[in-house]
Amino acid sequence: MKSIPHLLTLLDPSGKPFYVYHRKIPKDLQEAVGRDDLKISLGYSLEEAKVRISHLSQQHNSLFNLLRDPKKVGFEEARALLIAHHVQFDDGLHSDSSNKNKEKK
């Protein structure tokens, strides 16, 4: 299968694969965002994950461009959106303390 940029496949506790959008934040923006990567749960459907990855990638490219110029209108909103995306994923993963995901290769 052809590699899909930003797609990470993990296993849930039952061993069923689920998909995650994983993207590194460009080094020049990491300080503004307060982290070095983003992870967003995409669910269990590979086809749906592919569609969502395309939209998320375009959205994040736009947000990264806004963040490169703090004087632009939308800087704070862009920063907040990026942080909120990741927080939703983190909250979902950590809500089940027995969730021991393993990267599927």
Secondary structure per residue as TSV (DSSP state, phi and psi in degrees):
chain	resnum	aa	ss	phi	psi
A	1	M	-	360.0	140.0
A	2	K	-	-68.3	138.0
A	3	S	-	-68.1	137.8
A	4	I	-	-109.4	120.0
A	5	P	T	-56.9	138.2
A	6	H	T	72.2	7.8
A	7	L	E	-97.1	125.4
A	8	L	E	-119.8	132.0
A	9	T	E	-107.3	123.4
A	10	L	E	-119.9	167.8
A	11	L	E	-111.9	135.7
A	12	D	-	-79.3	176.8
A	13	P	T	-57.8	-25.4
A	14	S	T	-87.2	-3.2
A	15	G	S	93.1	2.4
A	16	K	-	-80.6	132.8
A	17	P	E	-72.3	141.1
A	18	F	E	-135.1	163.2
A	19	Y	E	-114.2	144.9
A	20	V	E	-135.6	135.7
A	21	Y	E	-82.6	122.3
A	22	H	E	-128.6	120.2
A	23	R	E	-138.2	132.7
A	24	K	E	-73.8	138.1
A	25	I	-	-84.0	133.2
A	26	P	-	-53.7	142.0
A	27	K	G	-52.8	-39.0
A	28	D	G	-70.4	-9.3
A	29	L	G	-112.6	-6.6
A	30	Q	H	-60.9	-37.9
A	31	E	H	-66.6	-42.2
A	32	A	H	-64.4	-37.4
A	33	V	H	-85.1	-29.3
A	34	G	T	86.5	17.6
A	35	R	S	-160.9	172.5
A	36	D	S	-111.9	-4.1
A	37	D	E	-152.4	168.2
A	38	L	E	-126.2	140.5
A	39	K	E	-134.8	128.4
A	40	I	E	-132.8	124.4
A	41	S	E	-66.3	134.5
A	42	L	E	-113.9	-1.7
A	43	G	E	89.9	-161.4
A	44	Y	S	-100.4	-10.4
A	45	S	-	-93.8	119.0
A	46	L	H	-64.2	-40.7
A	47	E	H	-63.0	-43.9
A	48	E	H	-66.4	-37.9
A	49	A	H	-61.1	-41.8
A	50	K	H	-60.8	-43.0
A	51	V	H	-65.8	-46.3
A	52	R	H	-64.8	-37.2
A	53	I	H	-60.7	-42.1
A	54	S	H	-60.0	-46.2
A	55	H	H	-67.1	-44.4
A	56	L	H	-63.5	-40.9
A	57	S	H	-61.9	-44.6
A	58	Q	H	-64.3	-43.9
A	59	Q	H	-61.9	-44.9
A	60	H	H	-68.3	-35.4
A	61	N	H	-58.8	-43.4
A	62	S	H	-64.8	-43.2
A	63	L	H	-64.4	-40.4
A	64	F	H	-61.1	-40.5
A	65	N	H	-63.3	-41.1
A	66	L	H	-62.5	-40.8
A	67	L	H	-69.4	-20.0
A	68	R	T	-73.7	-12.2
A	69	D	-	-133.2	94.0
A	70	P	T	-59.3	-17.1
A	71	K	T	-81.1	-14.4
A	72	K	S	-69.8	145.1
A	73	V	T	-65.0	133.5
A	74	G	T	104.1	-3.0
A	75	F	H	-57.2	-53.4
A	76	E	H	-64.8	-37.4
A	77	E	H	-64.8	-41.8
A	78	A	H	-62.4	-45.1
A	79	R	H	-61.0	-46.3
A	80	A	H	-63.7	-39.8
A	81	L	H	-63.5	-44.0
A	82	L	H	-62.4	-43.6
A	83	I	H	-66.3	-42.2
A	84	A	H	-63.0	-39.8
A	85	H	H	-57.4	-47.2
A	86	H	H	-69.9	-40.3
A	87	V	H	-60.0	-39.8
A	88	Q	H	-59.4	-42.2
A	89	F	H	-66.6	-48.1
A	90	D	H	-57.7	-45.1
A	91	D	H	-61.6	-40.5
A	92	G	H	-65.7	-40.6
A	93	L	H	-71.0	-41.7
A	94	H	H	-84.4	-2.6
A	95	S	T	-72.6	-20.1
A	96	D	-	-115.8	100.2
A	97	S	T	-66.3	-16.4
A	98	S	T	-89.9	2.9
A	99	N	-	-74.2	101.3
A	100	K	-	-112.6	85.6
A	101	N	-	-78.4	143.9
A	102	K	-	-124.8	139.0
A	103	E	B	-69.5	130.5
A	104	K	-	-90.5	132.2
A	105	K	-	-106.2	360.0
